[in-house]
Amino acid sequence: MSVKLNKIIQTIEALAPENLAEAWDNVGLQVGSRQQSIKRILLTLDITADVVDEAVKKKVDLIIAHHPFIFKGLKTLSSDCEKGQIISQLIKNEVAVYVAHTNLDKAPKGLNHYLAEIMGLENIKTLEPSNPVVYYKLVVFTPVDASHKIIEVFGKNGAGAIGDYDYCTYRSSGTGTFRPLVGATPFIGEVNKLTCVSEDRIEAIVAAPDLKNLIAVLKRNHPYEEMAYDVIALENGGLINENGLGKIGVLSQPMEAADFIASTKDRLGLVALRGAGKVPDIVRRVAICSGAGADMIGLAKAKRADVLITGDLKHHDGQRALENNFWVLDAGHYGTEKWVTDCFKQILESGLEDACPEMIVAESARDFIVNY
Ligand SMILES: [Zn+2]
């Protein structure tokens, strides 16, 4: 089965849009063209010379990686340096490279969500939500027989999207009055006569960036010459944005710390697990952040987690955990992020269904840090 690379990118970015990535990051298509046809994909955490050799040997058309291969400005593409060699090998063999990094980390159902599910967490929420989106309540008054069309316009333009639901609107019925003045061409009623009409009041929340466009589309679709509507600022500040780093959730069965260590090693397939700080008696609430997330120690504690699982723990992170009376576990950068290949697989299989190309997990990708 072959599919255009553009379709693959759209499938990933429907879940992890590029604009979620951190400003310092470099994500997206790094080698190749969106117009390429893709039959076989290699999935990997990192792109190394070995991974590219494997890609060529296995005749893949695309490598999808988590860590950017081209990160900081390249000064040369000379094949006298390893990066130049790798890039020329990719181009010669027509192997494209696509990267989803911090955008996938921060996507509501991205890598951290996948990791939280592997850890058996329930009621999973974002640990550090990105800037919350401001929401408004938009109210539109419409004749009853146009209500369905107006609700369609709301839903199609992003209004009423709450969590895993869309088209969330509320409709109430009443009587509207108006008097067309000289010069008006009313849909209903006559000039200078007070008219009473059965109307519906339709309301839904709408994110600030979508508001202007939604009002314009509603006006084009509304039967009245002058659409009556209210934009109401929400005192509750809108909805929590589920984009952001890390996740927090609860174990279905609380467990003692020793059992939790054994369970973490087992679930994440680890031979070693380091930790620091104050070990709790019972673990119930678990925070998790793939890669290097020791900065989340304070936040995880503030959100009443019993432990934070992350990677790349440094000496002073351990000290901070101790000072905070909090427990942090280091499952390794690789240990928490090797799951990205399964995560990509799941996204593409569910997004492309029967059109999904063959996917191979890179056998040559490995942890750079070795336990002796
Ligand atoms: Zn990483």
Residues whose N, C-alpha, C, O or C-beta is under 5 A from the ligand:
A	BS01	ZN	G291 E337
